[in-house]
Amino acid sequence: MDLINEMKTIGADMDAGLSRFMGNTQLLETMLKKLPESIAQNSGIDQDIESGNISAAILKSHTLKGNTGNLSVTPLFKMYTELTDLLRAQKIPEAKELLKKILPVQKTVLDIIARHS
């Protein structure tokens, strides 16, 4: 199974992604393969929350929301959208709980991408 079809199996809207990339499958796959770097660069949201650096957590969450949205990685996009909203509303306990749910989904996405890199 190719990368785009495997991403579809976890609920990523790759049809919307392909539309956003004007039907260029190769370009979408290239950009998907850059997602792990963005996730690595924006890791540590949990540490930011624990240390009280909520503005850093918001910035990282918002960046990942945008990146996953642009790539139509729908499950992560929806979760990072909610996380960003919770952090902005200072709903820290709820944000911590959601982050626990995000990380396994994120690992699944990273594992799929790694299989195709």
Summary of the structure (lengths in Angstrom):
residues: 117
radius of gyration: 14.3
end to end distance: 13.2
largest distance: 43.2
contacts: 345
relative contact order: 0.17
helix: 78%
strand: 0%
